[in-house]
Amino acid sequence: MNTVEKLAGLIRETSSSLPEDVESALAKAKRREQGGSSASVVLGTVLDNVRLARKLGSPLCQDTGTLAFYIDASLRRKVSPAVVKKAVALATTRGYLRKNCIDSVTGKSYDDNCADGAPVIHYVDWVEKGCVWLVLKGGGSENMSRQYSLPDSTLGAGRDIAGVRKCILDAVVKAQGFGCAPGILGVCIGGDRATAYEVAKEQLLRSLDASGESSDSVLRRLEKSILRESNSLGIGPMGLGGKTTLLGVRIASRPRVPASFFVTVAYMCWACRRGSLKFKV
């Protein structure tokens, strides 16, 4: 199988099959909710959709999202931008992706989902050797992402972890059920405005089980406390009430200049579509 076909297969798998850790988190959430409640019914429907999409090999969601590839830098020649775009075009033709790419000036549809900057391609040195990771992020969840600048007088948030906590919880409250809750948060503390959003999104690649928790004890405690506090707000699945507003929180930090202190939140819907493929190198 050639590289284009392999990448098209990755796109189909990522679009149609929810990762095991996310499905497990949804199942645990359903068990926590009261039987017959709106939250329980919503989560049951979500899980039925997950199973059916996997069985049929069909997209989990009609919004197949922005495609972001994270590619081991050693694969730059084998998995070039041209090859990735051929795979995306092929996947679109086969119905693994909907026509989901619009020119922001003219309103024209790029019917193969390929244009300058689409799909998003990152060559990185922090993924496993020979690996390609793919994240599909829907527009509804992207709309709920936020960035704060500390200090924030409206939140009473200072330049410390307590202030960071207030920002993240504010993002959860403002999202309510929009963006298809229960959601997952990727967070970056610090950095500059642009790279902080990139780092925040990268956290969505981390597993929701214990293996994905931060190795930093302060950030690990913050991840757990934000998850606990968010789930006590009563927002629930799709904003209809319940014990499950978030499925997980993953936080990283980056250095900053003295004048700036950003807190950046990348919100992901329950359909946290991520997948990987490994090439021989």
N, C-alpha and C positions, 0 to 999 in steps of 0.2 A: 504494500500500500504506500502510495507516495505521500509527501508531506502535506499537500493540499487536502487530500482525502482524510488524513489523520486529524488535521486541524478542524475540518468540517465535522468529523465525528466527535471531537471535543466540544464543539459548539452545540451539536444536537444533545449530547449527554448533559451538558451544563444547563441547557435551556429546559430540559424535560425531567431531570432527576435531581431532587433536592439532596444535598449532602446528608449523610447519616446522622451527624451530630445535630444538625438543625431539625431534622425530622424527629429525633429523639427528644429534643427540647420542646417541640410542639406537643408530642405525646405526653410528656410529663406535665406540661401546662394544662392540658385537657383533664388529666387526672386530678389536678388541684382545684379545678373549677367545680362548682356545684352542678350536679346533674340536672339537665333541663333548663339551665340558665342560658341567657343569650351568649355568654362567653363560651360555654360548653358546646352549644350548637354551632357557633362560628368556627371554633377550633376543630370540631368534628368534620365540618364541611371542608375546611382547609386540608385536613389529613386525607379525606376522600379524594380531593383534587390531586394531592401529591401522588397517591397510589395510582390513580387513573392516568395521569400524565406520564408516569414512569412506564406503565404497562403499554400505552399506545405510542410512546416516544414522541409525544406532542408537547408543545410549550406549556410550562406551568402557568404562565400568565400571558394575556394578550399583549401586554407591553413587554416585549423581549429586551427592552432596555438599551442603555449604552454599553458597548462591549469594550472592556479594558483588559488588554493582554499584558502580563508581566512575564517577560521572557529572559531566561538565563543569557547573559551577554555573550557567552561562548557560542550561542546559536545564531548570532546576528546574520551570518551568511546563509545558513540552512533555512532559518525561519525569518526571512527578510520581510519588510513591509509589503512588498509586492506579493509574496506568497501568502501572507496573512489576509490580504485583501481578496485574493482569489478564493481563499477558503470561505471568507465571509459571503462573497457573492454566490458561491456554490450553495452554501447553507441557506441563503435567502431563497434561491431558486427552488430548493427542495422543500421549503416550508418550515425549516427549523427556526427561522427568524421571520418576523413580519417586516414589511417595508416601513422602516422606523427612523429614517434619517432625512431631515429637512434642512434646506438652505435657509439660514437665518435672515438673509436679506431679501431674497426673491420669493421664498416660500415654496420653491421647487422641491419635489421629492427625489432623493437619490434612491432609485428603486432597487439597487443592489446593496444598499447600506454602506457604500464606500465613497469617500470624498477626502479632501484634504483635512486631516485630523479625525477621520472616522474610518475604521475603529481607532480607539486610543491604544497606542503601543508604547510600552516601556521596556527598555533593555536594562536589566538590573543584575547586580552581583550578589543579591541576598537570597535568591531562591536556590533550591537544590540544583546541582550540576545537571544540565541537560533538560531541565524542566520548563514547561510553559504553563502558567496559571491564567485562568480566565474568570473574570467577574462580569455578570450581567446585572446592571443596576437600573431599575425602572425609574421613570420620571417622577412618579408620585413620591417615592422615597427621597429622590434627589432634591425635590422641592422643600423637604423638611430639614435639610442640612443647614447648619448655622455656624457663624463665627462671631466671637465676642472679643472685646478688647478691654483688658483689666487696667486700672480699676473701673468698675461699672457702678455708677452711683444709683441707677434705677434699681439694681438688684442688691445694693449694699455689699457688693463683692470686691474684696481687695486682692492684692497680688500675692495670694498664697493658696494652699490646697483647699482651704475652706471657700475661697472665692471661686476656684475652679469648680468645686462641687455645686455651688449655686448656679453657675452658668449651665452646667450639664443638665441639672434638674429643670431649669427654665426651658431648655430646648425640648425636654420631654413634655412638659406642660403645654408649651405652645404647639407641639405636634398633635396633641390629643390623639384621636384615632386616625388622622390623616396619614397618608403614606403607608396604609395597610398595616396597622398594628396587629399583633405584637411586633415590635421592631427590634433591631440590633444596632447598637451604637459603636462606631469607630471614632476614637477621640485622639486628638493631638494637643498636648499642652506645650505652648511655646512655638518656636520656629517663626518664619515669616508668613505673610498672608497666603502666598501661592503654595509653597511647599507644605504648609501645615494641612491644607486640604488634601494634598496627595498622600501625606503620611496617615491622616485620619482614615482615608479610604483603604489604605493598605492594611489597616488593622482588621478589616472585614474578612481578610484571608485567614485569620486565626480561628482555630476551632473553638466551639462553645463549651467543650468539655474541659476538664482540669488541665489537659495538656496545652490549652490555649491561653491560660492565665498568665499574667505578667510575671516575669522573673524578679521584678523590683517589688519589694514588700510593700512600699507605700502605695504604688500604683495598683497592686493586687488588692489591697484593702479597699482602695477607692472604687475599683471595679465592682467588688462585691457589695459595698454599701450603696452605690448608685443603683444597682440592680434591685436591691432590697427596697430602697426608698421609692423607686419608680413604681414598683409593683404594689406598693401600699397606697398609691394615689387613687385607685379605683377607676382609672380610665379604661383599661381592659381592651380586648380584641376589637378592632374597628371602632373603638371609642364607645362601645355599648355597655361598658362596665365590666368589672371582674378583677381577678387577682393577677392577670398577666398582661402588663403593658409593654414590657421588654422581655426578650429571650436571653439577652446577653449584653455585656459591655466590655469593650476591649480598648485599653488606653496606652498610649505611648507618649514620650516627651522628647522635645528637641531643644537645643540651645537657642537663646534669644539675645537680642541686643538690649541694653538697659532701658531704652525708651519704649520698647514694645513688649506686651505680654498678651498673646492671643490664646484663646481656647476655641478649638475648632471641632465641630461635631458633624460627622458623616452618618446620616441616618440611613439604615437599610430596612426594607420591609421584611415580613416573615419569609418571603421567597428569596432567601439569601443564596442566589445561584452562583456558585463558584466550583470550578473543576480544574483538574490538572492533567497533564500529559507529559511523559518522559521520553526523550529521544536518546539513542545511543550516541555517546561522544567519545 
